[in-house]
Amino acid sequence: MTDRTGIVPDSEYRGLIGRLPAGLRGFAMLARFDRPIGWWLLFWPGAWGVALAGGAIARWDLVVWLLIGAIAMRGAGCVYNDIIDRDLDARVARTRDRPLASGAISLQAAWIWLVTLCLIGLVVLVQLHLYAAIVALLSLAPVAAYPFMKRITWWPQAWLGLVFSWAALVGWGEVAGALSLPGLLLYLGSIAWVVGYDTIYSLQDREDDALVGIRSSARAMGRQVKPGVAAFYAIALGCWGVSFWQIRADPLALVALLPVALHLGWQVATLIPDDGANALARFRSNRFAGLLMAAACVVVGTTAQ
């Protein structure tokens, strides 16, 4: 494997990842450690749940554990996805150099790496109370089904939303002790957010996806991608607004959503659907959107106590 195997436009192939020995580097890239945006997007809904339930300060340790879990389980999900999709990946320009698709890492080694990452996730799981641990375990079925969704539905992004938002239920459930309405609305809003940003991400692959028969929301929306993404972001903001109102019935609580609303609006307004670099930049900016939403949850969750 060469030093640049698997490099794609959204890779952050530098620093520690670039300095690893070639063999270890392949495993790091298989788990997408060179692309931290993925685990940030998986982490943020969990942080939101903790913060909105009022645990941002008292349960800071839980936020740290959720971050560790996000890194490990996002890595595990990527390894599993590549195991399932290795033949499809070999036929798509952006993914053909991934370690499994290119043959740089064997299938057996990938399975061993997957188990190792899951064991790290297990360490995080045992930090939770029984209720939240059960909620976390219930995510395994939708996670396992996700790689097959692009074969059977035009909306695999919606299924990804179910999976990537699950930490909101875990964080809320751990602090609040039950999946009450505010936590459920937070989760539903996160699903819509994921559909929006992953539709933007999938714009990079529309041509290749069409050639190999992979379905996506970006292909389904066609020329209506911008209004489609705008609609999903609006649904997200609506769900989050009602969730905040349940916690604190005060117009000022809704003002806390203004920064993230402006940011999502900027994404849509400046999105150029046929420009892959533009789409990638808008997608990656959701790391900042997650931070803005986390700040809003801290404000509302803390002042409601």
N, C-alpha and C positions, 0 to 999 in steps of 0.2 A: 504494500500500500504506500503510495507516495504521500508527501507532506500535505498535499492539497486534496486528497480524496474526500469526496462528499461535500465540498465547499459549495454552498448555495448563497444567493444574495442576502439572505437574512441571517447568515452565520456570523458569529463574533469570534472567529478563529484567530485568537491571539492570546497573549498572556499565558496563563497556566496551561490552557488546552494546547496551545501551539508548542509548548515546551515539553509536553509529555512524550515518552518513548512511543514509537509508532504503534506498537501493539496496544498499549493502554489508550492511546489517542482514539483508536477505532472504537473502543467501548464507550469512551466519553461522548463521541459523536453519535453513536447508536442511541444513546440516552438523551441526545440533544443538549448536552451540557454546554455546547458552544452557542446555544440559542436560548439564553435565559428568559426571553420574553414569555416562553410557554409556561414556565413555572411561576412567573409573576402573575400571569392571567389566571392560573389555577389557584394561587394563594389568595388573591384579593377578596373573592367572595367569602372565604372563611374569616378573614380579618374583619370584613364588614359585619358578619353575623355576630362575632364577639363584641365589636364596638357598639353596634346598635342595641344589643342586649344589655349594655352598660358595663361590660367587662374589660374595656380597653386598658384601664389602669390596673385594676385588681388582678386581672388574668393575663398580664403581659407574657407570662410564661407559656400560656396556651397559644398565643399568637406566634411565638418562636417555634413551638412544636408544629404548628400548622404550616409554617414556612418550610421546616425540615421535611415534613410529610409531602408538601407540594413538590419539592425538588425530587424526592425519591420516587413518588408515585407518578409524576409526570414523566420521569425517565422510564419507569416500568411500562407506562402506557405507550410510549414511543417505541420501545423495544418490541412489545407485543404487536403493535400496529405494523411494524416493519416485518415481523415474522409472517403475519397474515398477508401483507401487501407486497412481499418481496418480488413476485412476478410482475405485478402492475408497476411497481416502482422502476423496474428495469426498462419499462417502455415509455417513461415520462422523463423529459430532458432534465427537469429540476431535481429529480429524485434518483436517477439511474446510478449515481455514484455513491449512494448511501452504502454503508459497510456491508449490509446483508445483500442488497441488490447487486452490488459489484463483486461479491464473493470475498471481500477482504476479511470478513468474519464468518465463521461457520454457523450453521443453524444450531448445532448443539451448544456452542459457546454462547450464542444469543439466549438460549433458554436458561442456561446457568446464570447469566447476568441478570435476566428477568427475575429469577427466584431471589437472587441476592438483594436486588432493589426492593422487592416485596417484603423481605425480612426487615429491612430498614423501616418500611412503612408499618410493619407490625409493632416495632418498638414505639412508634408514635401512637398507634392505636391503643396500647395498654396505658397510655397516659390519660385516657378519657374515662369518664364515668360510663356505666353500663349503657345508659340510654343513648348517649352520643356515639358510643362504640358500635351499637347495633345499627344506628343510622348510617354510620360510615361504611359498615359491612354491606349494607343494602345497595351500595353503589357498584359493587363488583359485577352484578349482572349487566347493567347498562354499559359499563366500561368494556366488558368482554364482547358485547354486541356491536360496539361502535364501528370497528373496522369494516363490518359487512354492510353498513348502512349506505355507503356510496354505491353499492351494487344494486340496492333494492328501492331506494327512494331518491327523489330529486332534492331532498332536504336533509342531508347528513349533518348540516350545520345545526339543525334543531336538536338532533340527538347529542351532538357535541355540547350544546348548551345544557342539556340535562346533566351531563357528566362533569363539565368544567365548572358548573355552578354548585355542585353538591356540597362543597365545603361550607357554603352559607348555611345549610341545614345543620351541619355538624357543629359549626361555631355557635350558632344561635342555640341549638339544642343543649350544648354543653353548659352554657351560661344560664339560659332561661329555664332549662329543665324540661321543656316540652316544645313541640313544633306548633306554636301558636300563630295567629294570622299575620302579625308583622314579619316574622321570620319566613313564612311561606311566600308573602308578597315580595320580600327581598330576593328570594330564590327565583320566583317567576320573572322579576325584572332582570335578574342576572342572565337568565336563559335568553331573553330577547336581546340583551347586550351582546352575548356571545354570537348569536345568529348574525347580528349586524357586523361585528368586527371580523368574524370568520368568512363572511361573504366578501368583504373587502380583500381578505387574504387570498381567497380562492380565485380572485380576478387574475392573478399571476398565471394560473394554470388552465384558463378556459380553453385555449386552443388545443393543448395536449390532452386535456380531459375529454374533449369532443372526439379526438382521434382514437382514444383507447376505450371510450364508453363509460368514463367515470362521471357520475352525476354530482351536481352541486347547486346550491342556491344561486350562485352567480350565473350559472348557465340557465337556470330556471327563470330568473328575473330578466335576462336578456338586456335590452336597452333601458329597462326600468330599474337598473341597479341603484342609482342614487336615491330616487324616491322610496325604493324598497328598503334600503338601509336606514333612511330617515324614519320610516314607519316603525321599524323595529327599535330604533333608539328612542322614539317617542313612547312606545309601549313600555320600554324599560324605565324611562323617567316617570311615567304615569304610575307604574307599580311601586316604584321606590317612593314616590310622593305620598301615596296612600299608606304605605308602610310607615313612613315618618309620622304621618298624621295620627296613626294608631298609637304611636309612642308618645307624641307630644302634639296635641291639637292646637297648634299655634302657627300662624302664617310665617313666623320667623323660621320655623323648622323647615319649611319649603324653600326658603331663601338659601339654606345650606346646600341645596341641590343646584343652585345657579351656576357655580363654576364648572361642574361636570357637564351640565346641560350646554353651556357655551362651548366647551371643548368638543363634545360630540357633534354639535352644530358645525363647528369649524371643520371637522373631519369630512362631513358630508359636502359642505360648500366647496371645499378645495379638492375633493376627490376627482381624479381623472381616470375613469374606468379602463381605458386602453393603455395606460402607462403603468407598467409593472412596478417601477421604482416608486412612483407616487403612491400606488396602492399599498406597497410594503411599508412605506413611511407612515401612512395613515393607520395601518394596522398596528405597527409597533408603538404608536403614540398612545395606545390603550393602556400601556403600563402606567402612564401619567394619569389617564382617566380613572384607573383603579385607585390611584393615590388620592385624587380629588374626592372620589366617592367615599374612601376610607375616612378622610377628614370630616366629611359631612356626617358620617355615621358616628364618629367620635363626639362631635358637637351635639347631635340630637340625643344619642344614648347617654351621654354624661349629664346633660342638663335636665333630662327627664327623671333623674334619680332624686 
